[in-house]
């Protein structure tokens, strides 16, 4: 296993932060101002969250595959 491979990728972390902040901003805009713009921002936030979750799932499966191949010898 490589050093630091158990850490989250900075790009994945950026997608997660963008997703949370985009959804929160969209909820605030929907409640206080333009309904359509708020819904669009919430949708973008959800899209970024899905991207970050897919990246985490791929990284986890890649780490599991590397560990199992090393265990086989």
C-alpha positions in Angstrom: 0.0 0.0 0.0 1.3 3.4 -0.9 2.0 6.0 1.7 -1.0 8.3 2.1 -3.4 6.2 0.1 -5.9 6.2 3.0 -6.5 9.9 2.6 -9.3 11.5 0.6 -8.3 13.0 -2.7 -8.3 16.8 -2.7 -10.5 16.8 -5.8 -13.0 14.5 -4.1 -13.1 16.7 -1.0 -13.6 19.8 -3.3 -16.6 18.1 -4.9 -18.1 17.2 -1.5 -17.7 20.8 -0.2 -19.1 22.2 -3.4 -22.1 19.9 -3.1 -22.9 20.8 0.5 -22.4 24.5 0.0 -24.3 24.5 -3.3 -27.2 22.7 -1.8 -27.3 25.0 1.2 -27.0 28.1 -0.9 -29.8 26.8 -3.2 -32.1 26.1 -0.2 -31.5 29.7 1.1 -32.1 31.2 -2.3 -35.3 29.2 -2.7 -36.6 30.3 0.7 -35.7 34.0 0.3 -35.7 34.8 -3.4 -35.9 33.3 -6.8 -37.4 29.8 -6.6 -36.1 28.7 -10.0 -32.5 29.7 -9.3 -32.6 28.0 -5.9 -33.8 24.8 -7.3 -31.0 24.9 -10.0 -28.4 25.5 -7.3 -29.7 22.6 -5.2 -29.6 20.4 -8.2 -26.0 21.3 -8.9 -25.2 20.7 -5.2 -26.7 17.2 -5.4 -24.8 16.5 -8.6 -21.5 17.4 -6.9 -22.4 15.1 -4.0 -23.1 12.2 -6.3 -19.8 12.8 -8.1 -17.9 12.8 -4.8 -19.7 9.6 -3.6 -18.8 7.8 -6.9 -15.2 8.9 -6.5 -15.1 7.6 -3.0 -16.7 4.3 -4.0 -14.1 3.8 -6.8 -11.2 4.6 -4.5 -12.5 2.2 -1.9 -12.9 -0.6 -4.4 -9.5 0.1 -5.9 -8.0 -0.1 -2.4 -9.8 -3.3 -1.7 -8.6 -4.8 -5.0 -5.0 -3.8 -4.3 -5.2 -5.3 -0.8 -6.6 -8.6 -2.0 -4.1 -9.0 -4.8 -1.2 -8.4 -2.4 -2.7 -11.0 0.1 -2.7 -13.7 -2.6 1.0 -13.3 -3.1 
